[in-house]
């Protein structure tokens, strides 16, 4: 695992929605059950799926070793609602994450200390 790596990703929300519509297994191949439950519970679910997809890509880039699959990376939230990262189900305390989305795009930045 790289130390001090930085990752950034931006995705079109419509692209993530289209992938899921074309391939119904896309969501279960990429997202954890908890992530799917969280996103589906939101009024604008596709923004939440897209920002988590961007976060997974950003974390993958920040770590830089290529040993993780996207499903191994999950976005969590602490008691104050701040985003965090789980790697293979365990908290990754040395990875900081920032998420943002608009009507059309979702972006994430990850910093691995």
Buried (B, 14 or more C-beta within 10 A) or exposed (E): BEEEBEBBBBBEBEBBBEBBEEEEEBBEEBBBEBBBEBBEEEEEBBBBBBBBBBBBBBBBBBBBEEEBEBBBBBBBEEEEEEBBBBBEEEEBEEBBBBBEBEEEBBBBBBBBE
